[in-house]
Amino acid sequence: MAGSIFNTLWFTAQQQYVPASEYSRVSSWDFLGTLAIYPIGTALAGPLSAGLGVSSTLYGAAALCAALTLVMFLVPAMRNFPEGAGPPVGAEAQ
């Protein structure tokens, strides 16, 4: 759920605020950053599940995702996200 909400907001913001000439560069840096973080979570999951148990680790991860999603909505800039300033990406090509 948290990932779906985040992705919807993130891709909407990218399409509204990133110029078409920069969109591919922004998307590639975003994806690189995302892929760079995955090994950290994978490296932590093994020791945590060995120490706390698999069920506790999964419930903890779910609680962390839910808490971070709720915290995101406490930020006024996220709740009151303004509409895009210009046409969507690719509109100038039409």
PDB file of N, CA, C and O in Angstrom, chain B, residues numbered from 101:
ATOM      1  N   MET B 101       0.829  -1.177   0.000  1.00  0.00           N
ATOM      2  CA  MET B 101       0.000   0.000   0.000  1.00  0.00           C
ATOM      3  C   MET B 101       0.883   1.253   0.000  1.00  0.00           C
ATOM      4  O   MET B 101       0.652   2.183  -0.773  1.00  0.00           O
ATOM      5  N   ALA B 102       1.880   1.267   0.863  1.00  0.00           N
ATOM      6  CA  ALA B 102       2.751   2.435   0.953  1.00  0.00           C
ATOM      7  C   ALA B 102       3.470   2.678  -0.372  1.00  0.00           C
ATOM      8  O   ALA B 102       3.595   3.818  -0.819  1.00  0.00           O
ATOM      9  N   GLY B 103       3.936   1.611  -0.989  1.00  0.00           N
ATOM     10  CA  GLY B 103       4.630   1.746  -2.259  1.00  0.00           C
ATOM     11  C   GLY B 103       3.727   2.275  -3.358  1.00  0.00           C
ATOM     12  O   GLY B 103       4.148   3.085  -4.183  1.00  0.00           O
ATOM     13  N   SER B 104       2.501   1.820  -3.365  1.00  0.00           N
ATOM     14  CA  SER B 104       1.557   2.291  -4.389  1.00  0.00           C
ATOM     15  C   SER B 104       1.242   3.770  -4.222  1.00  0.00           C
ATOM     16  O   SER B 104       1.190   4.518  -5.198  1.00  0.00           O
ATOM     17  N   ILE B 105       1.034   4.183  -2.980  1.00  0.00           N
ATOM     18  CA  ILE B 105       0.751   5.597  -2.723  1.00  0.00           C
ATOM     19  C   ILE B 105       1.958   6.450  -3.099  1.00  0.00           C
ATOM     20  O   ILE B 105       1.820   7.473  -3.768  1.00  0.00           O
ATOM     21  N   PHE B 106       3.144   6.019  -2.662  1.00  0.00           N
ATOM     22  CA  PHE B 106       4.350   6.772  -2.966  1.00  0.00           C
ATOM     23  C   PHE B 106       4.571   6.872  -4.466  1.00  0.00           C
ATOM     24  O   PHE B 106       4.821   7.959  -4.987  1.00  0.00           O
ATOM     25  N   ASN B 107       4.483   5.747  -5.163  1.00  0.00           N
ATOM     26  CA  ASN B 107       4.736   5.757  -6.608  1.00  0.00           C
ATOM     27  C   ASN B 107       3.747   6.655  -7.350  1.00  0.00           C
ATOM     28  O   ASN B 107       4.129   7.366  -8.279  1.00  0.00           O
ATOM     29  N   THR B 108       2.495   6.624  -6.947  1.00  0.00           N
ATOM     30  CA  THR B 108       1.506   7.478  -7.598  1.00  0.00           C
ATOM     31  C   THR B 108       1.867   8.947  -7.436  1.00  0.00           C
ATOM     32  O   THR B 108       1.851   9.708  -8.403  1.00  0.00           O
ATOM     33  N   LEU B 109       2.192   9.342  -6.210  1.00  0.00           N
ATOM     34  CA  LEU B 109       2.550  10.734  -5.961  1.00  0.00           C
ATOM     35  C   LEU B 109       3.862  11.109  -6.636  1.00  0.00           C
ATOM     36  O   LEU B 109       3.986  12.194  -7.204  1.00  0.00           O
ATOM     37  N   TRP B 110       4.842  10.209  -6.573  1.00  0.00           N
ATOM     38  CA  TRP B 110       6.160  10.503  -7.136  1.00  0.00           C
ATOM     39  C   TRP B 110       6.107  10.663  -8.657  1.00  0.00           C
ATOM     40  O   TRP B 110       6.637  11.633  -9.199  1.00  0.00           O
ATOM     41  N   PHE B 111       5.474   9.722  -9.336  1.00  0.00           N
ATOM     42  CA  PHE B 111       5.423   9.802 -10.791  1.00  0.00           C
ATOM     43  C   PHE B 111       4.547  10.965 -11.267  1.00  0.00           C
ATOM     44  O   PHE B 111       4.817  11.560 -12.310  1.00  0.00           O
ATOM     45  N   THR B 112       3.508  11.285 -10.510  1.00  0.00           N
ATOM     46  CA  THR B 112       2.696  12.452 -10.843  1.00  0.00           C
ATOM     47  C   THR B 112       3.523  13.725 -10.721  1.00  0.00           C
ATOM     48  O   THR B 112       3.472  14.591 -11.594  1.00  0.00           O
ATOM     49  N   ALA B 113       4.281  13.835  -9.640  1.00  0.00           N
ATOM     50  CA  ALA B 113       5.132  15.014  -9.452  1.00  0.00           C
ATOM     51  C   ALA B 113       6.179  15.107 -10.549  1.00  0.00           C
ATOM     52  O   ALA B 113       6.431  16.191 -11.075  1.00  0.00           O
ATOM     53  N   GLN B 114       6.787  13.990 -10.897  1.00  0.00           N
ATOM     54  CA  GLN B 114       7.784  14.010 -11.965  1.00  0.00           C
ATOM     55  C   GLN B 114       7.168  14.497 -13.274  1.00  0.00           C
ATOM     56  O   GLN B 114       7.752  15.331 -13.965  1.00  0.00           O
ATOM     57  N   GLN B 115       6.019  13.991 -13.604  1.00  0.00           N
ATOM     58  CA  GLN B 115       5.401  14.352 -14.885  1.00  0.00           C
ATOM     59  C   GLN B 115       4.945  15.803 -14.910  1.00  0.00           C
ATOM     60  O   GLN B 115       4.907  16.424 -15.972  1.00  0.00           O
ATOM     61  N   GLN B 116       4.601  16.346 -13.753  1.00  0.00           N
ATOM     62  CA  GLN B 116       4.115  17.718 -13.729  1.00  0.00           C
ATOM     63  C   GLN B 116       5.220  18.752 -13.606  1.00  0.00           C
ATOM     64  O   GLN B 116       5.084  19.859 -14.126  1.00  0.00           O
ATOM     65  N   TYR B 117       6.305  18.417 -12.931  1.00  0.00           N
ATOM     66  CA  TYR B 117       7.302  19.429 -12.600  1.00  0.00           C
ATOM     67  C   TYR B 117       8.648  19.280 -13.300  1.00  0.00           C
ATOM     68  O   TYR B 117       9.437  20.225 -13.315  1.00  0.00           O
ATOM     69  N   VAL B 118       8.923  18.136 -13.869  1.00  0.00           N
ATOM     70  CA  VAL B 118      10.214  17.942 -14.542  1.00  0.00           C
ATOM     71  C   VAL B 118      10.026  18.204 -16.033  1.00  0.00           C
ATOM     72  O   VAL B 118       9.173  17.587 -16.671  1.00  0.00           O
ATOM     73  N   PRO B 119      10.825  19.122 -16.591  1.00  0.00           N
ATOM     74  CA  PRO B 119      10.711  19.400 -18.026  1.00  0.00           C
ATOM     75  C   PRO B 119      11.005  18.149 -18.858  1.00  0.00           C
ATOM     76  O   PRO B 119      11.784  17.287 -18.450  1.00  0.00           O
ATOM     77  N   ALA B 120      10.386  18.068 -19.999  1.00  0.00           N
ATOM     78  CA  ALA B 120      10.547  16.896 -20.864  1.00  0.00           C
ATOM     79  C   ALA B 120      12.002  16.658 -21.238  1.00  0.00           C
ATOM     80  O   ALA B 120      12.425  15.511 -21.383  1.00  0.00           O
ATOM     81  N   SER B 121      12.770  17.727 -21.395  1.00  0.00           N
ATOM     82  CA  SER B 121      14.177  17.569 -21.777  1.00  0.00           C
ATOM     83  C   SER B 121      15.025  16.973 -20.663  1.00  0.00           C
ATOM     84  O   SER B 121      16.119  16.473 -20.923  1.00  0.00           O
ATOM     85  N   GLU B 122      14.537  17.016 -19.428  1.00  0.00           N
ATOM     86  CA  GLU B 122      15.283  16.488 -18.280  1.00  0.00           C
ATOM     87  C   GLU B 122      14.666  15.226 -17.687  1.00  0.00           C
ATOM     88  O   GLU B 122      15.244  14.615 -16.787  1.00  0.00           O
ATOM     89  N   TYR B 123      13.513  14.839 -18.179  1.00  0.00           N
ATOM     90  CA  TYR B 123      12.754  13.748 -17.555  1.00  0.00           C
ATOM     91  C   TYR B 123      13.529  12.433 -17.519  1.00  0.00           C
ATOM     92  O   TYR B 123      13.547  11.766 -16.484  1.00  0.00           O
ATOM     93  N   SER B 124      14.154  12.054 -18.596  1.00  0.00           N
ATOM     94  CA  SER B 124      14.870  10.780 -18.614  1.00  0.00           C
ATOM     95  C   SER B 124      16.048  10.799 -17.658  1.00  0.00           C
ATOM     96  O   SER B 124      16.342   9.785 -17.025  1.00  0.00           O
ATOM     97  N   ARG B 125      16.723  11.924 -17.541  1.00  0.00           N
ATOM     98  CA  ARG B 125      17.857  12.029 -16.619  1.00  0.00           C
ATOM     99  C   ARG B 125      17.383  11.919 -15.160  1.00  0.00           C
ATOM    100  O   ARG B 125      17.994  11.211 -14.359  1.00  0.00           O
ATOM    101  N   VAL B 126      16.307  12.612 -14.827  1.00  0.00           N
ATOM    102  CA  VAL B 126      15.770  12.550 -13.468  1.00  0.00           C
ATOM    103  C   VAL B 126      15.296  11.130 -13.146  1.00  0.00           C
ATOM    104  O   VAL B 126      15.553  10.616 -12.057  1.00  0.00           O
ATOM    105  N   SER B 127      14.614  10.511 -14.085  1.00  0.00           N
ATOM    106  CA  SER B 127      14.130   9.145 -13.873  1.00  0.00           C
ATOM    107  C   SER B 127      15.277   8.162 -13.688  1.00  0.00           C
ATOM    108  O   SER B 127      15.189   7.265 -12.850  1.00  0.00           O
ATOM    109  N   SER B 128      16.337   8.314 -14.447  1.00  0.00           N
ATOM    110  CA  SER B 128      17.455   7.376 -14.325  1.00  0.00           C
ATOM    111  C   SER B 128      18.187   7.555 -13.005  1.00  0.00           C
ATOM    112  O   SER B 128      18.584   6.564 -12.393  1.00  0.00           O
ATOM    113  N   TRP B 129      18.377   8.787 -12.547  1.00  0.00           N
ATOM    114  CA  TRP B 129      19.007   9.002 -11.240  1.00  0.00           C
ATOM    115  C   TRP B 129      18.115   8.476 -10.121  1.00  0.00           C
ATOM    116  O   TRP B 129      18.611   7.904  -9.150  1.00  0.00           O
ATOM    117  N   ASP B 130      16.821   8.662 -10.249  1.00  0.00           N
ATOM    118  CA  ASP B 130      15.881   8.144  -9.254  1.00  0.00           C
ATOM    119  C   ASP B 130      15.972   6.625  -9.164  1.00  0.00           C
ATOM    120  O   ASP B 130      16.033   6.061  -8.071  1.00  0.00           O
ATOM    121  N   PHE B 131      15.981   5.979 -10.307  1.00  0.00           N
ATOM    122  CA  PHE B 131      16.033   4.519 -10.325  1.00  0.00           C
ATOM    123  C   PHE B 131      17.369   4.009  -9.796  1.00  0.00           C
ATOM    124  O   PHE B 131      17.412   2.998  -9.095  1.00  0.00           O
ATOM    125  N   LEU B 132      18.460   4.700 -10.126  1.00  0.00           N
ATOM    126  CA  LEU B 132      19.769   4.321  -9.601  1.00  0.00           C
ATOM    127  C   LEU B 132      19.785   4.416  -8.080  1.00  0.00           C
ATOM    128  O   LEU B 132      20.292   3.520  -7.406  1.00  0.00           O
ATOM    129  N   GLY B 133      19.235   5.493  -7.540  1.00  0.00           N
ATOM    130  CA  GLY B 133      19.167   5.633  -6.083  1.00  0.00           C
ATOM    131  C   GLY B 133      18.325   4.549  -5.439  1.00  0.00           C
ATOM    132  O   GLY B 133      18.674   4.034  -4.377  1.00  0.00           O
ATOM    133  N   THR B 134      17.229   4.204  -6.072  1.00  0.00           N
ATOM    134  CA  THR B 134      16.370   3.141  -5.554  1.00  0.00           C
ATOM    135  C   THR B 134      17.103   1.808  -5.541  1.00  0.00           C
ATOM    136  O   THR B 134      17.050   1.075  -4.554  1.00  0.00           O
ATOM    137  N   LEU B 135      17.782   1.495  -6.633  1.00  0.00           N
ATOM    138  CA  LEU B 135      18.511   0.229  -6.695  1.00  0.00           C
ATOM    139  C   LEU B 135      19.685   0.189  -5.727  1.00  0.00           C
ATOM    140  O   LEU B 135      20.056  -0.882  -5.248  1.00  0.00           O
ATOM    141  N   ALA B 136      20.266   1.336  -5.438  1.00  0.00           N
ATOM    142  CA  ALA B 136      21.399   1.373  -4.516  1.00  0.00           C
ATOM    143  C   ALA B 136      20.967   1.082  -3.078  1.00  0.00           C
ATOM    144  O   ALA B 136      21.775   0.609  -2.278  1.00  0.00           O
ATOM    145  N   ILE B 137      19.724   1.353  -2.745  1.00  0.00           N
ATOM    146  CA  ILE B 137      19.238   1.147  -1.378  1.00  0.00           C
ATOM    147  C   ILE B 137      18.805  -0.298  -1.129  1.00  0.00           C
ATOM    148  O   ILE B 137      18.852  -0.765   0.009  1.00  0.00           O
ATOM    149  N   TYR B 138      18.391  -1.000  -2.157  1.00  0.00           N
ATOM    150  CA  TYR B 138      17.919  -2.379  -1.976  1.00  0.00           C
ATOM    151  C   TYR B 138      18.920  -3.291  -1.267  1.00  0.00           C
ATOM    152  O   TYR B 138      18.508  -4.041  -0.382  1.00  0.00           O
ATOM    153  N   PRO B 139      20.201  -3.270  -1.601  1.00  0.00           N
ATOM    154  CA  PRO B 139      21.139  -4.162  -0.910  1.00  0.00           C
ATOM    155  C   PRO B 139      21.231  -3.902   0.592  1.00  0.00           C
ATOM    156  O   PRO B 139      21.503  -4.821   1.365  1.00  0.00           O
ATOM    157  N   ILE B 140      21.005  -2.657   1.008  1.00  0.00           N
ATOM    158  CA  ILE B 140      21.050  -2.350   2.440  1.00  0.00           C
ATOM    159  C   ILE B 140      19.908  -3.068   3.155  1.00  0.00           C
ATOM    160  O   ILE B 140      20.120  -3.689   4.196  1.00  0.00           O
ATOM    161  N   GLY B 141      18.712  -2.986   2.606  1.00  0.00           N
ATOM    162  CA  GLY B 141      17.572  -3.675   3.201  1.00  0.00           C
ATOM    163  C   GLY B 141      17.743  -5.181   3.194  1.00  0.00           C
ATOM    164  O   GLY B 141      17.381  -5.859   4.155  1.00  0.00           O
ATOM    165  N   THR B 142      18.291  -5.697   2.121  1.00  0.00           N
ATOM    166  CA  THR B 142      18.527  -7.140   2.027  1.00  0.00           C
ATOM    167  C   THR B 142      19.564  -7.574   3.048  1.00  0.00           C
ATOM    168  O   THR B 142      19.419  -8.627   3.669  1.00  0.00           O
ATOM    169  N   ALA B 143      20.605  -6.777   3.228  1.00  0.00           N
ATOM    170  CA  ALA B 143      21.649  -7.117   4.199  1.00  0.00           C
ATOM    171  C   ALA B 143      21.127  -7.062   5.630  1.00  0.00           C
ATOM    172  O   ALA B 143      21.573  -7.832   6.480  1.00  0.00           O
ATOM    173  N   LEU B 144      20.197  -6.173   5.901  1.00  0.00           N
ATOM    174  CA  LEU B 144      19.636  -6.073   7.252  1.00  0.00           C
ATOM    175  C   LEU B 144      18.572  -7.124   7.531  1.00  0.00           C
ATOM    176  O   LEU B 144      18.384  -7.516   8.683  1.00  0.00           O
ATOM    177  N   ALA B 145      17.879  -7.584   6.509  1.00  0.00           N
ATOM    178  CA  ALA B 145      16.772  -8.521   6.706  1.00  0.00           C
ATOM    179  C   ALA B 145      17.231  -9.854   7.288  1.00  0.00           C
ATOM    180  O   ALA B 145      16.559 -10.413   8.154  1.00  0.00           O
ATOM    181  N   GLY B 146      18.362 -10.368   6.826  1.00  0.00           N
ATOM    182  CA  GLY B 146      18.849 -11.652   7.326  1.00  0.00           C
ATOM    183  C   GLY B 146      19.167 -11.634   8.807  1.00  0.00           C
ATOM    184  O   GLY B 146      18.620 -12.449   9.550  1.00  0.00           O
ATOM    185  N   PRO B 147      20.032 -10.734   9.270  1.00  0.00           N
ATOM    186  CA  PRO B 147      20.333 -10.694  10.699  1.00  0.00           C
ATOM    187  C   PRO B 147      19.114 -10.369  11.574  1.00  0.00           C
ATOM    188  O   PRO B 147      18.971 -10.908  12.672  1.00  0.00           O
ATOM    189  N   LEU B 148      18.241  -9.489  11.081  1.00  0.00           N
ATOM    190  CA  LEU B 148      17.045  -9.184  11.867  1.00  0.00           C
ATOM    191  C   LEU B 148      16.138 -10.397  12.014  1.00  0.00           C
ATOM    192  O   LEU B 148      15.638 -10.672  13.104  1.00  0.00           O
ATOM    193  N   SER B 149      15.926 -11.117  10.927  1.00  0.00           N
ATOM    194  CA  SER B 149      15.054 -12.291  11.008  1.00  0.00           C
ATOM    195  C   SER B 149      15.698 -13.400  11.825  1.00  0.00           C
ATOM    196  O   SER B 149      14.991 -14.174  12.471  1.00  0.00           O
ATOM    197  N   ALA B 150      17.020 -13.494  11.811  1.00  0.00           N
ATOM    198  CA  ALA B 150      17.693 -14.497  12.643  1.00  0.00           C
ATOM    199  C   ALA B 150      17.575 -14.139  14.118  1.00  0.00           C
ATOM    200  O   ALA B 150      17.430 -15.024  14.962  1.00  0.00           O
ATOM    201  N   GLY B 151      17.635 -12.855  14.433  1.00  0.00           N
ATOM    202  CA  GLY B 151      17.570 -12.440  15.824  1.00  0.00           C
ATOM    203  C   GLY B 151      16.165 -12.310  16.369  1.00  0.00           C
ATOM    204  O   GLY B 151      15.909 -12.670  17.517  1.00  0.00           O
ATOM    205  N   LEU B 152      15.251 -11.799  15.561  1.00  0.00           N
ATOM    206  CA  LEU B 152      13.886 -11.541  16.021  1.00  0.00           C
ATOM    207  C   LEU B 152      12.886 -12.599  15.588  1.00  0.00           C
ATOM    208  O   LEU B 152      11.817 -12.718  16.185  1.00  0.00           O
ATOM    209  N   GLY B 153      13.212 -13.358  14.574  1.00  0.00           N
ATOM    210  CA  GLY B 153      12.275 -14.310  13.995  1.00  0.00           C
ATOM    211  C   GLY B 153      11.688 -13.732  12.723  1.00  0.00           C
ATOM    212  O   GLY B 153      11.574 -12.517  12.566  1.00  0.00           O
ATOM    213  N   VAL B 154      11.322 -14.617  11.828  1.00  0.00           N
ATOM    214  CA  VAL B 154      10.817 -14.182  10.526  1.00  0.00           C
ATOM    215  C   VAL B 154       9.508 -13.413  10.662  1.00  0.00           C
ATOM    216  O   VAL B 154       9.355 -12.348  10.064  1.00  0.00           O
ATOM    217  N   SER B 155       8.569 -13.933  11.433  1.00  0.00           N
ATOM    218  CA  SER B 155       7.267 -13.259  11.579  1.00  0.00           C
ATOM    219  C   SER B 155       7.420 -11.882  12.193  1.00  0.00           C
ATOM    220  O   SER B 155       6.805 -10.923  11.727  1.00  0.00           O
ATOM    221  N   SER B 156       8.227 -11.773  13.226  1.00  0.00           N
ATOM    222  CA  SER B 156       8.428 -10.473  13.873  1.00  0.00           C
ATOM    223  C   SER B 156       9.080  -9.482  12.921  1.00  0.00           C
ATOM    224  O   SER B 156       8.722  -8.304  12.914  1.00  0.00           O
ATOM    225  N   THR B 157      10.027  -9.943  12.123  1.00  0.00           N
ATOM    226  CA  THR B 157      10.685  -9.071  11.164  1.00  0.00           C
ATOM    227  C   THR B 157       9.697  -8.580  10.108  1.00  0.00           C
ATOM    228  O   THR B 157       9.697  -7.401   9.755  1.00  0.00           O
ATOM    229  N   LEU B 158       8.861  -9.479   9.608  1.00  0.00           N
ATOM    230  CA  LEU B 158       7.876  -9.082   8.594  1.00  0.00           C
ATOM    231  C   LEU B 158       6.837  -8.127   9.159  1.00  0.00           C
ATOM    232  O   LEU B 158       6.474  -7.150   8.505  1.00  0.00           O
ATOM    233  N   TYR B 159       6.354  -8.398  10.367  1.00  0.00           N
ATOM    234  CA  TYR B 159       5.395  -7.489  10.993  1.00  0.00           C
ATOM    235  C   TYR B 159       6.038  -6.138  11.286  1.00  0.00           C
ATOM    236  O   TYR B 159       5.397  -5.098  11.132  1.00  0.00           O
ATOM    237  N   GLY B 160       7.288  -6.148  11.704  1.00  0.00           N
ATOM    238  CA  GLY B 160       8.000  -4.905  11.947  1.00  0.00           C
ATOM    239  C   GLY B 160       8.187  -4.098  10.675  1.00  0.00           C
ATOM    240  O   GLY B 160       8.028  -2.877  10.683  1.00  0.00           O
ATOM    241  N   ALA B 161       8.523  -4.771   9.583  1.00  0.00           N
ATOM    242  CA  ALA B 161       8.684  -4.088   8.296  1.00  0.00           C
ATOM    243  C   ALA B 161       7.358  -3.500   7.835  1.00  0.00           C
ATOM    244  O   ALA B 161       7.317  -2.383   7.320  1.00  0.00           O
ATOM    245  N   ALA B 162       6.276  -4.246   8.017  1.00  0.00           N
ATOM    246  CA  ALA B 162       4.954  -3.735   7.634  1.00  0.00           C
ATOM    247  C   ALA B 162       4.575  -2.526   8.480  1.00  0.00           C
ATOM    248  O   ALA B 162       4.045  -1.543   7.962  1.00  0.00           O
ATOM    249  N   ALA B 163       4.846  -2.597   9.779  1.00  0.00           N
ATOM    250  CA  ALA B 163       4.550  -1.467  10.662  1.00  0.00           C
ATOM    251  C   ALA B 163       5.386  -0.254  10.291  1.00  0.00           C
ATOM    252  O   ALA B 163       4.885   0.871  10.312  1.00  0.00           O
ATOM    253  N   LEU B 164       6.653  -0.464   9.952  1.00  0.00           N
ATOM    254  CA  LEU B 164       7.522   0.638   9.545  1.00  0.00           C
ATOM    255  C   LEU B 164       7.008   1.295   8.261  1.00  0.00           C
ATOM    256  O   LEU B 164       6.982   2.521   8.158  1.00  0.00           O
ATOM    257  N   CYS B 165       6.608   0.493   7.301  1.00  0.00           N
ATOM    258  CA  CYS B 165       6.061   1.045   6.039  1.00  0.00           C
ATOM    259  C   CYS B 165       4.791   1.841   6.299  1.00  0.00           C
ATOM    260  O   CYS B 165       4.614   2.926   5.745  1.00  0.00           O
ATOM    261  N   ALA B 166       3.905   1.310   7.139  1.00  0.00           N
ATOM    262  CA  ALA B 166       2.663   2.022   7.446  1.00  0.00           C
ATOM    263  C   ALA B 166       2.954   3.322   8.194  1.00  0.00           C
ATOM    264  O   ALA B 166       2.351   4.354   7.902  1.00  0.00           O
ATOM    265  N   ALA B 167       3.868   3.276   9.149  1.00  0.00           N
ATOM    266  CA  ALA B 167       4.201   4.469   9.925  1.00  0.00           C
ATOM    267  C   ALA B 167       4.824   5.542   9.031  1.00  0.00           C
ATOM    268  O   ALA B 167       4.488   6.720   9.153  1.00  0.00           O
ATOM    269  N   LEU B 168       5.721   5.148   8.143  1.00  0.00           N
ATOM    270  CA  LEU B 168       6.352   6.126   7.257  1.00  0.00           C
ATOM    271  C   LEU B 168       5.346   6.735   6.291  1.00  0.00           C
ATOM    272  O   LEU B 168       5.460   7.907   5.932  1.00  0.00           O
ATOM    273  N   THR B 169       4.361   5.948   5.868  1.00  0.00           N
ATOM    274  CA  THR B 169       3.315   6.485   4.999  1.00  0.00           C
ATOM    275  C   THR B 169       2.480   7.517   5.744  1.00  0.00           C
ATOM    276  O   THR B 169       2.162   8.575   5.202  1.00  0.00           O
ATOM    277  N   LEU B 170       2.128   7.207   6.983  1.00  0.00           N
ATOM    278  CA  LEU B 170       1.349   8.157   7.781  1.00  0.00           C
ATOM    279  C   LEU B 170       2.148   9.422   8.073  1.00  0.00           C
ATOM    280  O   LEU B 170       1.599  10.523   8.031  1.00  0.00           O
ATOM    281  N   VAL B 171       3.426   9.278   8.364  1.00  0.00           N
ATOM    282  CA  VAL B 171       4.275  10.446   8.614  1.00  0.00           C
ATOM    283  C   VAL B 171       4.353  11.323   7.363  1.00  0.00           C
ATOM    284  O   VAL B 171       4.368  12.550   7.455  1.00  0.00           O
ATOM    285  N   MET B 172       4.401  10.687   6.209  1.00  0.00           N
ATOM    286  CA  MET B 172       4.443  11.450   4.964  1.00  0.00           C
ATOM    287  C   MET B 172       3.217  12.349   4.848  1.00  0.00           C
ATOM    288  O   MET B 172       3.327  13.482   4.379  1.00  0.00           O
ATOM    289  N   PHE B 173       2.059  11.864   5.265  1.00  0.00           N
ATOM    290  CA  PHE B 173       0.841  12.662   5.158  1.00  0.00           C
ATOM    291  C   PHE B 173       0.743  13.745   6.224  1.00  0.00           C
ATOM    292  O   PHE B 173      -0.118  14.620   6.136  1.00  0.00           O
ATOM    293  N   LEU B 174       1.618  13.699   7.234  1.00  0.00           N
ATOM    294  CA  LEU B 174       1.656  14.768   8.227  1.00  0.00           C
ATOM    295  C   LEU B 174       2.380  16.007   7.707  1.00  0.00           C
ATOM    296  O   LEU B 174       2.221  17.093   8.264  1.00  0.00           O
ATOM    297  N   VAL B 175       3.156  15.861   6.668  1.00  0.00           N
ATOM    298  CA  VAL B 175       3.880  16.988   6.080  1.00  0.00           C
ATOM    299  C   VAL B 175       2.892  17.808   5.247  1.00  0.00           C
ATOM    300  O   VAL B 175       2.320  17.287   4.290  1.00  0.00           O
ATOM    301  N   PRO B 176       2.682  19.081   5.596  1.00  0.00           N
ATOM    302  CA  PRO B 176       1.688  19.882   4.870  1.00  0.00           C
ATOM    303  C   PRO B 176       1.956  19.970   3.365  1.00  0.00           C
ATOM    304  O   PRO B 176       1.015  19.991   2.572  1.00  0.00           O
ATOM    305  N   ALA B 177       3.206  20.022   2.974  1.00  0.00           N
ATOM    306  CA  ALA B 177       3.509  20.119   1.539  1.00  0.00           C
ATOM    307  C   ALA B 177       3.055  18.877   0.779  1.00  0.00           C
ATOM    308  O   ALA B 177       2.756  18.962  -0.413  1.00  0.00           O
ATOM    309  N   MET B 178       2.999  17.737   1.442  1.00  0.00           N
ATOM    310  CA  MET B 178       2.525  16.519   0.781  1.00  0.00           C
ATOM    311  C   MET B 178       0.999  16.491   0.711  1.00  0.00           C
ATOM    312  O   MET B 178       0.425  16.053  -0.287  1.00  0.00           O
ATOM    313  N   ARG B 179       0.358  16.953   1.757  1.00  0.00           N
ATOM    314  CA  ARG B 179      -1.108  16.962   1.751  1.00  0.00           C
ATOM    315  C   ARG B 179      -1.656  17.998   0.786  1.00  0.00           C
ATOM    316  O   ARG B 179      -2.699  17.779   0.169  1.00  0.00           O
ATOM    317  N   ASN B 180      -0.973  19.112   0.651  1.00  0.00           N
ATOM    318  CA  ASN B 180      -1.446  20.219  -0.173  1.00  0.00           C
ATOM    319  C   ASN B 180      -0.590  20.374  -1.423  1.00  0.00           C
ATOM    320  O   ASN B 180      -0.236  21.488  -1.809  1.00  0.00           O
ATOM    321  N   PHE B 181      -0.269  19.276  -2.039  1.00  0.00           N
ATOM    322  CA  PHE B 181       0.602  19.293  -3.204  1.00  0.00           C
ATOM    323  C   PHE B 181      -0.052  20.098  -4.312  1.00  0.00           C
ATOM    324  O   PHE B 181      -1.164  19.775  -4.731  1.00  0.00           O
ATOM    325  N   PRO B 182       0.623  21.155  -4.805  1.00  0.00           N
ATOM    326  CA  PRO B 182       0.003  22.000  -5.829  1.00  0.00           C
ATOM    327  C   PRO B 182      -0.071  21.298  -7.176  1.00  0.00           C
ATOM    328  O   PRO B 182       0.700  20.385  -7.475  1.00  0.00           O
ATOM    329  N   GLU B 183      -1.012  21.749  -7.964  1.00  0.00           N
ATOM    330  CA  GLU B 183      -1.107  21.200  -9.319  1.00  0.00           C
ATOM    331  C   GLU B 183       0.071  21.677 -10.139  1.00  0.00           C
ATOM    332  O   GLU B 183       0.700  22.685  -9.816  1.00  0.00           O
ATOM    333  N   GLY B 184       0.365  20.946 -11.203  1.00  0.00           N
ATOM    334  CA  GLY B 184       1.509  21.257 -12.040  1.00  0.00           C
ATOM    335  C   GLY B 184       1.466  22.667 -12.617  1.00  0.00           C
ATOM    336  O   GLY B 184       0.404  23.234 -12.873  1.00  0.00           O
ATOM    337  N   ALA B 185       2.650  23.201 -12.807  1.00  0.00           N
ATOM    338  CA  ALA B 185       2.766  24.560 -13.313  1.00  0.00           C
ATOM    339  C   ALA B 185       2.625  24.640 -14.824  1.00  0.00           C
ATOM    340  O   ALA B 185       2.372  25.716 -15.366  1.00  0.00           O
ATOM    341  N   GLY B 186       2.784  23.530 -15.503  1.00  0.00           N
ATOM    342  CA  GLY B 186       2.732  23.557 -16.953  1.00  0.00           C
ATOM    343  C   GLY B 186       2.107  22.297 -17.510  1.00  0.00           C
ATOM    344  O   GLY B 186       1.500  21.516 -16.778  1.00  0.00           O
ATOM    345  N   PRO B 187       2.258  22.103 -18.815  1.00  0.00           N
ATOM    346  CA  PRO B 187       1.694  20.898 -19.444  1.00  0.00           C
ATOM    347  C   PRO B 187       2.457  19.648 -19.020  1.00  0.00           C
ATOM    348  O   PRO B 187       3.626  19.742 -18.646  1.00  0.00           O
ATOM    349  N   PRO B 188       1.829  18.498 -19.070  1.00  0.00           N
ATOM    350  CA  PRO B 188       2.514  17.255 -18.723  1.00  0.00           C
ATOM    351  C   PRO B 188       3.692  16.976 -19.636  1.00  0.00           C
ATOM    352  O   PRO B 188       3.791  17.536 -20.728  1.00  0.00           O
ATOM    353  N   VAL B 189       4.573  16.119 -19.190  1.00  0.00           N
ATOM    354  CA  VAL B 189       5.738  15.748 -19.979  1.00  0.00           C
ATOM    355  C   VAL B 189       5.302  15.177 -21.325  1.00  0.00           C
ATOM    356  O   VAL B 189       4.401  14.340 -21.385  1.00  0.00           O
ATOM    357  N   GLY B 190       5.922  15.617 -22.373  1.00  0.00           N
ATOM    358  CA  GLY B 190       5.604  15.121 -23.707  1.00  0.00           C
ATOM    359  C   GLY B 190       4.518  15.910 -24.409  1.00  0.00           C
ATOM    360  O   GLY B 190       4.262  15.672 -25.590  1.00  0.00           O
ATOM    361  N   ALA B 191       3.865  16.848 -23.718  1.00  0.00           N
ATOM    362  CA  ALA B 191       2.780  17.604 -24.333  1.00  0.00           C
ATOM    363  C   ALA B 191       3.277  18.513 -25.442  1.00  0.00           C
ATOM    364  O   ALA B 191       2.553  18.780 -26.400  1.00  0.00           O
ATOM    365  N   GLU B 192       4.533  19.001 -25.316  1.00  0.00           N
ATOM    366  CA  GLU B 192       5.036  19.912 -26.344  1.00  0.00           C
ATOM    367  C   GLU B 192       5.315  19.190 -27.652  1.00  0.00           C
ATOM    368  O   GLU B 192       5.427  19.829 -28.699  1.00  0.00           O
ATOM    369  N   ALA B 193       5.429  17.856 -27.607  1.00  0.00           N
ATOM    370  CA  ALA B 193       5.682  17.086 -28.821  1.00  0.00           C
ATOM    371  C   ALA B 193       4.428  16.899 -29.661  1.00  0.00           C
ATOM    372  O   ALA B 193       4.516  16.534 -30.833  1.00  0.00           O
ATOM    373  N   GLN B 194       3.267  17.144 -29.076  1.00  0.00           N
ATOM    374  CA  GLN B 194       2.012  16.910 -29.781  1.00  0.00           C
ATOM    375  C   GLN B 194       1.623  18.072 -30.640  1.00  0.00           C
ATOM    376  O   GLN B 194       0.586  18.031 -31.303  1.00  0.00           O
TER     377      GLN B 194
END
